[in-house]
Amino acid sequence: MPTYDYRCLDCRKRALIYQRYEDYGRVPIACPHCGSSRLERRIGRVRFARSEESRLDSLSDPGEWGGVDENDPRSMARMMRRMGNEMGEDMPSEFDEVVDRLEAGENPEDVEKDIPDLGGGGMDDFED
Protein backbone atom coordinates (compact mmCIF):
# COMPACT_ATOMS: atom_id res chain seq x y z
CA MET A 1 0.00 0.00 0.00
CA PRO A 2 1.43 3.41 -0.91
CA THR A 3 2.05 6.12 1.64
CA TYR A 4 0.87 9.65 0.98
CA ASP A 5 2.23 12.69 2.79
CA TYR A 6 -0.33 15.23 4.00
CA ARG A 7 -0.36 18.41 6.07
CA CYS A 8 -3.40 19.23 8.18
CA LEU A 9 -4.73 22.72 7.51
CA ASP A 10 -6.19 22.89 11.03
CA CYS A 11 -3.44 21.64 13.38
CA ARG A 12 -0.66 22.19 10.76
CA LYS A 13 0.98 18.84 11.51
CA ARG A 14 2.25 16.45 8.88
CA ALA A 15 0.96 12.90 8.55
CA LEU A 16 1.81 9.88 6.45
CA ILE A 17 -1.40 8.11 5.45
CA TYR A 18 -1.49 4.66 3.89
CA GLN A 19 -4.11 4.22 1.20
CA ARG A 20 -4.80 1.65 -1.46
CA TYR A 21 -4.55 2.96 -5.01
CA GLU A 22 -8.25 2.39 -5.61
CA ASP A 23 -9.15 4.33 -2.41
CA TYR A 24 -7.04 7.42 -3.15
CA GLY A 25 -9.35 10.38 -3.77
CA ARG A 26 -12.45 8.31 -3.11
CA VAL A 27 -12.32 7.31 0.55
CA PRO A 28 -12.32 10.24 3.00
CA ILE A 29 -9.24 10.62 5.16
CA ALA A 30 -8.73 12.35 8.50
CA CYS A 31 -5.79 13.85 10.33
CA PRO A 32 -4.48 11.29 12.84
CA HIS A 33 -3.54 14.14 15.20
CA CYS A 34 -6.76 16.18 15.41
CA GLY A 35 -9.31 14.29 13.30
CA SER A 36 -9.81 17.11 10.79
CA SER A 37 -10.72 16.25 7.22
CA ARG A 38 -8.97 19.41 5.93
CA LEU A 39 -5.78 17.79 4.64
CA GLU A 40 -3.48 19.03 1.90
CA ARG A 41 -1.39 16.53 -0.06
CA ARG A 42 2.33 17.27 -0.06
CA ILE A 43 4.37 16.20 -3.05
CA GLY A 44 7.73 14.60 -2.28
CA ARG A 45 10.99 16.04 -3.44
CA VAL A 46 12.35 15.35 -6.86
CA ARG A 47 15.98 14.36 -6.59
CA PHE A 48 18.87 14.66 -8.97
CA ALA A 49 22.50 13.87 -8.49
CA ARG A 50 24.81 16.73 -7.58
CA SER A 51 28.22 16.64 -6.09
CA GLU A 52 28.70 17.81 -2.53
CA GLU A 53 31.11 20.43 -3.87
CA SER A 54 28.43 21.81 -6.19
CA ARG A 55 25.91 22.07 -3.32
CA LEU A 56 28.43 23.78 -1.03
CA ASP A 57 29.42 26.22 -3.80
CA SER A 58 25.79 27.18 -4.23
CA LEU A 59 25.33 27.70 -0.48
CA SER A 60 28.51 29.75 -0.12
CA ASP A 61 27.76 32.24 -2.90
CA PRO A 62 26.78 35.49 -1.08
CA GLY A 63 25.03 36.74 -4.20
CA GLU A 64 22.50 33.94 -3.88
CA TRP A 65 21.43 35.07 -0.40
CA GLY A 66 20.58 38.69 -1.16
CA GLY A 67 17.37 39.99 0.26
CA VAL A 68 17.28 37.81 3.39
CA ASP A 69 15.75 39.88 6.17
CA GLU A 70 16.52 38.34 9.55
CA ASN A 71 13.57 40.23 11.06
CA ASP A 72 11.05 38.79 8.60
CA PRO A 73 9.93 35.19 9.36
CA ARG A 74 8.84 34.63 5.75
CA SER A 75 12.22 35.73 4.43
CA MET A 76 13.96 33.40 6.89
CA ALA A 77 11.63 30.56 5.82
CA ARG A 78 12.57 31.05 2.16
CA MET A 79 16.25 30.91 3.07
CA MET A 80 15.75 27.80 5.23
CA ARG A 81 13.71 26.07 2.51
CA ARG A 82 16.46 26.80 0.00
CA MET A 83 19.16 25.50 2.34
CA GLY A 84 17.14 22.35 2.95
CA ASN A 85 16.75 21.82 -0.79
CA GLU A 86 20.46 22.38 -1.41
CA MET A 87 21.41 19.79 1.21
CA GLY A 88 20.02 17.08 -1.07
CA GLU A 89 18.76 15.01 1.85
CA ASP A 90 15.40 14.52 3.50
CA MET A 91 15.05 16.89 6.40
CA PRO A 92 13.25 15.80 9.57
CA SER A 93 9.54 16.57 9.88
CA GLU A 94 10.33 19.22 12.51
CA PHE A 95 12.25 21.17 9.86
CA ASP A 96 9.19 21.29 7.59
CA GLU A 97 6.97 22.25 10.52
CA VAL A 98 9.26 25.14 11.46
CA VAL A 99 9.51 26.41 7.88
CA ASP A 100 5.74 26.09 7.35
CA ARG A 101 5.10 28.14 10.49
CA LEU A 102 7.65 30.79 9.52
CA GLU A 103 6.11 31.00 6.03
CA ALA A 104 2.79 31.68 7.77
CA GLY A 105 4.46 34.64 9.50
CA GLU A 106 4.82 33.19 13.01
CA ASN A 107 7.40 34.70 15.32
CA PRO A 108 10.58 32.52 15.41
CA GLU A 109 10.72 32.77 19.21
CA ASP A 110 7.18 31.36 19.48
CA VAL A 111 8.06 28.49 17.15
CA GLU A 112 11.16 27.73 19.20
CA LYS A 113 9.13 27.70 22.44
CA ASP A 114 6.70 25.17 20.93
CA ILE A 115 9.50 22.91 19.67
CA PRO A 116 12.23 23.19 22.34
CA ASP A 117 14.46 20.37 21.00
CA LEU A 118 14.94 21.99 17.59
CA GLY A 119 18.68 22.47 17.66
CA GLY A 120 19.47 19.32 19.58
CA GLY A 121 21.13 19.76 22.93
CA GLY A 122 22.51 22.96 24.28
CA MET A 123 25.88 23.62 25.87
CA ASP A 124 24.83 21.53 28.90
CA ASP A 125 25.35 18.41 26.76
CA PHE A 126 29.09 19.11 26.70
CA GLU A 127 29.53 19.38 30.45
CA ASP A 128 30.56 16.45 32.65
MDTraj code that builds the backbone (N, CA, C; nanometers):
import mdtraj as md
import numpy as np

residues = "MET PRO THR TYR ASP TYR ARG CYS LEU ASP CYS ARG LYS ARG ALA LEU ILE TYR GLN ARG TYR GLU ASP TYR GLY ARG VAL PRO ILE ALA CYS PRO HIS CYS GLY SER SER ARG LEU GLU ARG ARG ILE GLY ARG VAL ARG PHE ALA ARG SER GLU GLU SER ARG LEU ASP SER LEU SER ASP PRO GLY GLU TRP GLY GLY VAL ASP GLU ASN ASP PRO ARG SER MET ALA ARG MET MET ARG ARG MET GLY ASN GLU MET GLY GLU ASP MET PRO SER GLU PHE ASP GLU VAL VAL ASP ARG LEU GLU ALA GLY GLU ASN PRO GLU ASP VAL GLU LYS ASP ILE PRO ASP LEU GLY GLY GLY GLY MET ASP ASP PHE GLU ASP".split()
xyz = np.array([
    [0.0835, -0.1174, 0.0000],
    [0.0000, 0.0000, 0.0000],
    [0.0882, 0.1241, 0.0000],
    [0.0602, 0.2195, -0.0864],
    [0.1431, 0.3407, -0.0905],
    [0.1144, 0.4334, 0.0265],
    [0.2139, 0.5124, 0.0581],
    [0.2051, 0.6119, 0.1640],
    [0.1957, 0.7497, 0.0999],
    [0.1030, 0.8288, 0.1468],
    [0.0873, 0.9650, 0.0978],
    [0.1166, 1.0613, 0.2116],
    [0.1849, 1.1694, 0.1798],
    [0.2234, 1.2688, 0.2785],
    [0.1233, 1.3834, 0.2740],
    [0.0650, 1.4161, 0.3898],
    [-0.0331, 1.5226, 0.3998],
    [0.0077, 1.6210, 0.5086],
    [-0.0488, 1.7413, 0.5002],
    [-0.0363, 1.8408, 0.6067],
    [-0.1768, 1.8839, 0.6419],
    [-0.2076, 1.8830, 0.7708],
    [-0.3398, 1.9234, 0.8175],
    [-0.3486, 2.0756, 0.8161],
    [-0.4540, 2.1271, 0.7577],
    [-0.4726, 2.2718, 0.7514],
    [-0.5247, 2.3291, 0.8830],
    [-0.5698, 2.2423, 0.9736],
    [-0.6186, 2.2894, 1.1030],
    [-0.5092, 2.2875, 1.2093],
    [-0.4474, 2.1704, 1.2330],
    [-0.3441, 2.1638, 1.3379],
    [-0.2035, 2.1843, 1.2815],
    [-0.1905, 2.1902, 1.1472],
    [-0.0656, 2.2193, 1.0756],
    [0.0409, 2.1105, 1.0917],
    [0.0020, 1.9923, 1.1369],
    [0.0980, 1.8838, 1.1507],
    [0.0982, 1.7990, 1.0245],
    [0.2117, 1.7344, 1.0028],
    [0.2253, 1.6449, 0.8877],
    [0.1850, 1.5042, 0.9274],
    [0.1366, 1.4285, 0.8295],
    [0.0964, 1.2901, 0.8554],
    [0.1211, 1.2068, 0.7309],
    [0.1692, 1.0860, 0.7522],
    [0.1805, 0.9883, 0.6447],
    [0.0576, 0.8990, 0.6527],
    [-0.0162, 0.8894, 0.5444],
    [-0.1398, 0.8110, 0.5446],
    [-0.1286, 0.7029, 0.4377],
    [-0.1537, 0.5797, 0.4798],
    [-0.1494, 0.4659, 0.3889],
    [-0.2862, 0.4503, 0.3253],
    [-0.2870, 0.4397, 0.1932],
    [-0.4115, 0.4215, 0.1196],
    [-0.3872, 0.3261, 0.0040],
    [-0.4882, 0.2486, -0.0261],
    [-0.4802, 0.1650, -0.1455],
    [-0.5004, 0.2554, -0.2671],
    [-0.4430, 0.2150, -0.3800],
    [-0.4555, 0.2964, -0.5005],
    [-0.6014, 0.3242, -0.5337],
    [-0.6840, 0.2216, -0.5230],
    [-0.8251, 0.2393, -0.5608],
    [-0.9021, 0.3263, -0.4615],
    [-0.8478, 0.3489, -0.3404],
    [-0.9146, 0.4333, -0.2412],
    [-0.8723, 0.5796, -0.2499],
    [-0.7563, 0.6054, -0.3097],
    [-0.7039, 0.7420, -0.3153],
    [-0.8025, 0.8333, -0.3869],
    [-0.8419, 0.9417, -0.3203],
    [-0.9345, 1.0383, -0.3774],
    [-1.0798, 0.9981, -0.3679],
    [-1.1072, 0.8783, -0.3218],
    [-1.2455, 0.8315, -0.3106],
    [-1.2887, 0.8121, -0.1659],
    [-1.2005, 0.7572, -0.0852],
    [-1.2318, 0.7309, 0.0548],
    [-1.1833, 0.8499, 0.1379],
    [-1.2726, 0.9090, 0.2189],
    [-1.2316, 1.0244, 0.2996],
    [-1.1199, 0.9868, 0.3978],
    [-1.0319, 1.0825, 0.4208],
    [-0.9235, 1.0620, 0.5162],
    [-0.9333, 1.1678, 0.6243],
    [-0.8702, 1.1398, 0.7385],
    [-0.8732, 1.2351, 0.8503],
    [-0.7341, 1.2457, 0.9101],
    [-0.7066, 1.3607, 0.9660],
    [-0.5789, 1.3848, 1.0326],
    [-0.5696, 1.2934, 1.1549],
    [-0.4620, 1.2161, 1.1678],
    [-0.4477, 1.1290, 1.2843],
    [-0.4197, 1.2061, 1.4133],
    [-0.3850, 1.3337, 1.4022],
    [-0.3538, 1.4141, 1.5200],
    [-0.4781, 1.4818, 1.5783],
    [-0.5612, 1.5424, 1.4904],
    [-0.6761, 1.6184, 1.5407],
    [-0.8100, 1.5712, 1.4849],
    [-0.8072, 1.4814, 1.3860],
    [-0.9313, 1.4286, 1.3295],
    [-0.9911, 1.5120, 1.2177],
    [-0.9293, 1.6236, 1.1839],
    [-0.9812, 1.7110, 1.0791],
    [-0.9771, 1.6416, 0.9427],
    [-1.0726, 1.6774, 0.8588],
    [-1.0724, 1.6253, 0.7218],
    [-1.0091, 1.7244, 0.6247],
    [-0.9596, 1.8367, 0.6767],
    [-0.8972, 1.9406, 0.5931],
    [-0.7471, 1.9103, 0.5786],
    [-0.7157, 1.8191, 0.4869],
    [-0.5775, 1.7793, 0.4637],
    [-0.5337, 1.8229, 0.3253],
    [-0.4067, 1.8599, 0.3164],
    [-0.3475, 1.9027, 0.1897],
    [-0.2364, 1.8040, 0.1556],
    [-0.2407, 1.7498, 0.0360],
    [-0.1388, 1.6533, -0.0055],
    [-0.0093, 1.7257, -0.0340],
    [0.1001, 1.6720, 0.0182],
    [0.2333, 1.7272, -0.0063],
    [0.3024, 1.6360, -0.1074],
    [0.3656, 1.6955, -0.2037],
    [0.4372, 1.6199, -0.3055],
    [0.5826, 1.6067, -0.2611],
    [0.6344, 1.4850, -0.2689],
    [0.7726, 1.4600, -0.2278],
    [0.8725, 1.5307, -0.3174],
    [0.9928, 1.5377, -0.2684],
    [1.0993, 1.6041, -0.3436],
    [1.1403, 1.5229, -0.4651],
    [1.1750, 1.5965, -0.5682],
    [1.2354, 1.5354, -0.6862],
    [1.3852, 1.5448, -0.6659],
    [1.4547, 1.4369, -0.6855],
    [1.5984, 1.4363, -0.6593],
    [1.6777, 1.4226, -0.7891],
    [1.7922, 1.4858, -0.7884],
    [1.8865, 1.4664, -0.8974],
    [2.0255, 1.4696, -0.8379],
    [2.1143, 1.4020, -0.9028],
    [2.2498, 1.3869, -0.8490],
    [2.3299, 1.5162, -0.8674],
    [2.3898, 1.5593, -0.7580],
    [2.4808, 1.6732, -0.7585],
    [2.5939, 1.6406, -0.6643],
    [2.7082, 1.6886, -0.6973],
    [2.8217, 1.6638, -0.6088],
    [2.8081, 1.7486, -0.4835],
    [2.8708, 1.7041, -0.3775],
    [2.8700, 1.7813, -0.2534],
    [2.9363, 1.9164, -0.2773],
    [3.0412, 1.9175, -0.3572],
    [3.1114, 2.0427, -0.3874],
    [3.0179, 2.1422, -0.4557],
    [2.9365, 2.0940, -0.5483],
    [2.8429, 2.1808, -0.6188],
    [2.7398, 2.2392, -0.5219],
    [2.6884, 2.1577, -0.4306],
    [2.5912, 2.2069, -0.3322],
    [2.6541, 2.3111, -0.2403],
    [2.7757, 2.2838, -0.1931],
    [2.8427, 2.3784, -0.1032],
    [2.8759, 2.5093, -0.1745],
    [2.9154, 2.5004, -0.3028],
    [2.9424, 2.6222, -0.3796],
    [2.8167, 2.7084, -0.3882],
    [2.7040, 2.6444, -0.4123],
    [2.5785, 2.7176, -0.4229],
    [2.5428, 2.7844, -0.2904],
    [2.5647, 2.7145, -0.1796],
    [2.5330, 2.7701, -0.0481],
    [2.6287, 2.8812, -0.0065],
    [2.7520, 2.8768, -0.0558],
    [2.8513, 2.9747, -0.0115],
    [2.8529, 3.1020, -0.0955],
    [2.7778, 3.1066, -0.2036],
    [2.7756, 3.2245, -0.2896],
    [2.6906, 3.3342, -0.2251],
    [2.7541, 3.4432, -0.1758],
    [2.6776, 3.5487, -0.1080],
    [2.5746, 3.6158, -0.1983],
    [2.5981, 3.6149, -0.3275],
    [2.5030, 3.6740, -0.4204],
    [2.3703, 3.6007, -0.4245],
    [2.3718, 3.4751, -0.3880],
    [2.2502, 3.3943, -0.3882],
    [2.1629, 3.4204, -0.2662],
    [2.2163, 3.4883, -0.1645],
    [2.1426, 3.5073, -0.0397],
    [2.0928, 3.6494, -0.0217],
    [2.1045, 3.7311, -0.1260],
    [2.0584, 3.8694, -0.1162],
    [1.9108, 3.8773, -0.0821],
    [1.8767, 3.9775, -0.0057],
    [1.7366, 3.9988, 0.0261],
    [1.6864, 3.9226, 0.1476],
    [1.7727, 3.8505, 0.2182],
    [1.7277, 3.7806, 0.3388],
    [1.7186, 3.8821, 0.4524],
    [1.5992, 3.8961, 0.5058],
    [1.5748, 3.9885, 0.6166],
    [1.5576, 3.9059, 0.7430],
    [1.6533, 3.9146, 0.8336],
    [1.6517, 3.8341, 0.9553],
    [1.5351, 3.8697, 1.0469],
    [1.4709, 3.9819, 1.0241],
    [1.3575, 4.0231, 1.1064],
    [1.2239, 3.9824, 1.0462],
    [1.2269, 3.9207, 0.9289],
    [1.1049, 3.8785, 0.8598],
    [1.0984, 3.7264, 0.8583],
    [1.0023, 3.6652, 0.9319],
    [0.9932, 3.5192, 0.9357],
    [0.9772, 3.4554, 0.7981],
    [0.9042, 3.5200, 0.7094],
    [0.8836, 3.4630, 0.5749],
    [1.0141, 3.4620, 0.4953],
    [1.0927, 3.5668, 0.5103],
    [1.2223, 3.5732, 0.4431],
    [1.3152, 3.4640, 0.4964],
    [1.3136, 3.4451, 0.6280],
    [1.3958, 3.3400, 0.6887],
    [1.3488, 3.2020, 0.6418],
    [1.2176, 3.1845, 0.6283],
    [1.1634, 3.0562, 0.5823],
    [1.2098, 3.0261, 0.4405],
    [1.2096, 3.1268, 0.3533],
    [1.2572, 3.1053, 0.2156],
    [1.4026, 3.0610, 0.2154],
    [1.4846, 3.1260, 0.2993],
    [1.6254, 3.0909, 0.3072],
    [1.6423, 2.9484, 0.3616],
    [1.5662, 2.9144, 0.4660],
    [1.5753, 2.7797, 0.5229],
    [1.5296, 2.6741, 0.4235],
    [1.4219, 2.7018, 0.3510],
    [1.3707, 2.6069, 0.2512],
    [1.4778, 2.5838, 0.1441],
    [1.5413, 2.6922, 0.1021],
    [1.6462, 2.6795, -0.0002],
    [1.7637, 2.5980, 0.0528],
    [1.8056, 2.6256, 0.1754],
    [1.9161, 2.5504, 0.2338],
    [1.8805, 2.4019, 0.2442],
    [1.7584, 2.3732, 0.2863],
    [1.7135, 2.2349, 0.2951],
    [1.7160, 2.1667, 0.1602],
    [1.6731, 2.2381, 0.0561],
    [1.6751, 2.1818, -0.0795],
    [1.8176, 2.1582, -0.1275],
    [1.9073, 2.2504, -0.0964],
    [2.0459, 2.2377, -0.1406],
    [2.1186, 2.1227, -0.0713],
    [2.0742, 2.0869, 0.0473],
    [2.1408, 1.9789, 0.1208],
    [2.1249, 1.8455, 0.0492],
    [2.0192, 1.8303, -0.0300],
    [2.0015, 1.7084, -0.1073],
    [1.9604, 1.5879, -0.0249],
    [1.9174, 1.6100, 0.0972],
    [1.8757, 1.5005, 0.1847],
    [1.7388, 1.5330, 0.2407],
    [1.6669, 1.4284, 0.2833],
    [1.5398, 1.4520, 0.3496],
    [1.5657, 1.5157, 0.4841],
    [1.4940, 1.6212, 0.5112],
    [1.5051, 1.6890, 0.6395],
    [1.4000, 1.6297, 0.7333],
    [1.4237, 1.6346, 0.8629],
    [1.3254, 1.5800, 0.9572],
    [1.1941, 1.6570, 0.9500],
    [1.0864, 1.5940, 0.9948],
    [0.9543, 1.6568, 0.9878],
    [0.9497, 1.7870, 1.0664],
    [1.0296, 1.7980, 1.1729],
    [1.0326, 1.9220, 1.2506],
    [1.0812, 2.0391, 1.1650],
    [1.1745, 2.0120, 1.0745],
    [1.2246, 2.1168, 0.9859],
    [1.1099, 2.1731, 0.9028],
    [1.0311, 2.0838, 0.8417],
    [0.9194, 2.1294, 0.7593],
    [0.8157, 2.2038, 0.8426],
    [0.7931, 2.1569, 0.9654],
    [0.6968, 2.2251, 1.0521],
    [0.7439, 2.3674, 1.0830],
    [0.8710, 2.3823, 1.1149],
    [0.9261, 2.5144, 1.1457],
    [0.9139, 2.6058, 1.0241],
    [0.9554, 2.5582, 0.9083],
    [0.9513, 2.6411, 0.7877],
    [0.8073, 2.6772, 0.7517],
    [0.7155, 2.5798, 0.7635],
    [0.5745, 2.6095, 0.7353],
    [0.5223, 2.7196, 0.8263],
    [0.5583, 2.7136, 0.9534],
    [0.5104, 2.8143, 1.0488],
    [0.5743, 2.9503, 1.0232],
    [0.7010, 2.9521, 0.9859],
    [0.7653, 3.0795, 0.9520],
    [0.7041, 3.1381, 0.8254],
    [0.6749, 3.0526, 0.7268],
    [0.6105, 3.0995, 0.6033],
    [0.4739, 3.1608, 0.6322],
    [0.4088, 3.1125, 0.7372],
    [0.2792, 3.1681, 0.7770],
    [0.2949, 3.2978, 0.8557],
    [0.4210, 3.3372, 0.8832],
    [0.4465, 3.4640, 0.9502],
    [0.4600, 3.4549, 1.1010],
    [0.4690, 3.3322, 1.1554],
    [0.4820, 3.3193, 1.3011],
    [0.6171, 3.3696, 1.3486],
    [0.6185, 3.4195, 1.4683],
    [0.7397, 3.4698, 1.5317],
    [0.8352, 3.3528, 1.5599],
    [0.9627, 3.3622, 1.5181],
    [1.0577, 3.2525, 1.5410],
    [1.0708, 3.2122, 1.6878],
    [1.0618, 3.3086, 1.7793],
    [1.0724, 3.2765, 1.9215],
    [0.9554, 3.1897, 1.9674],
    [0.8349, 3.2173, 1.9137],
    [0.7179, 3.1363, 1.9485],
    [0.7324, 2.9941, 1.8951],
    [0.7844, 2.9825, 1.7738],
    [0.8060, 2.8493, 1.7152],
    [0.9058, 2.7720, 1.7995],
    [1.0126, 2.8391, 1.8397],
    [1.1162, 2.7733, 1.9203],
    [1.0621, 2.7287, 2.0556],
    [0.9734, 2.8079, 2.1158],
    [0.9134, 2.7696, 2.2440],
    [0.8281, 2.6438, 2.2294],
    [0.7566, 2.6327, 2.1163],
    [0.6697, 2.5169, 2.0930],
    [0.7475, 2.3907, 2.0614],
    [0.8678, 2.4059, 2.0055],
    [0.9502, 2.2906, 1.9673],
    [1.0874, 2.3102, 2.0314],
    [1.1005, 2.2852, 2.1614],
    [1.2232, 2.3192, 2.2337],
    [1.3466, 2.2384, 2.1927],
    [1.3310, 2.1208, 2.1353],
    [1.4461, 2.0372, 2.1002],
    [1.4934, 2.0586, 1.9574],
    [1.4621, 2.1739, 1.9002],
    [1.4944, 2.1991, 1.7594],
    [1.6417, 2.1837, 1.7264],
    [1.7259, 2.2481, 1.7998],
    [1.8677, 2.2470, 1.7659],
    [1.9452, 2.1360, 1.8320],
    [1.8774, 2.0356, 1.8834],
    [1.9472, 1.9324, 1.9583],
    [1.9765, 1.9846, 2.0970],
    [2.0794, 1.9345, 2.1566],
    [2.1128, 1.9757, 2.2929],
    [2.1840, 2.1083, 2.2958],
    [2.1813, 2.1695, 2.4099],
    [2.2509, 2.2962, 2.4278],
    [2.3923, 2.2710, 2.4799],
    [2.4511, 2.3732, 2.5350],
    [2.5876, 2.3623, 2.5873],
    [2.5948, 2.2661, 2.7052],
    [2.4831, 2.2446, 2.7754],
    [2.4828, 2.1529, 2.8896],
    [2.5225, 2.0120, 2.8483],
    [2.5009, 1.9758, 2.7222],
    [2.5346, 1.8414, 2.6757],
    [2.6856, 1.8178, 2.6738],
    [2.7642, 1.9249, 2.6787],
    [2.9089, 1.9111, 2.6697],
    [2.9756, 1.9111, 2.8073],
    [2.8969, 1.9343, 2.9105],
    [2.9531, 1.9381, 3.0446],
    [2.9555, 1.7982, 3.1041],
    [3.0495, 1.7750, 3.1979],
    [3.0560, 1.6451, 3.2646],
    [2.9532, 1.6337, 3.3737],
])
top = md.Topology()
chain = top.add_chain()
for i, resn in enumerate(residues, 1):
    res = top.add_residue(resn, chain, resSeq=i)
    for name in ("N", "CA", "C"):
        top.add_atom(name, md.element.get_by_symbol(name[0]), res)
traj = md.Trajectory(xyz[None], top)
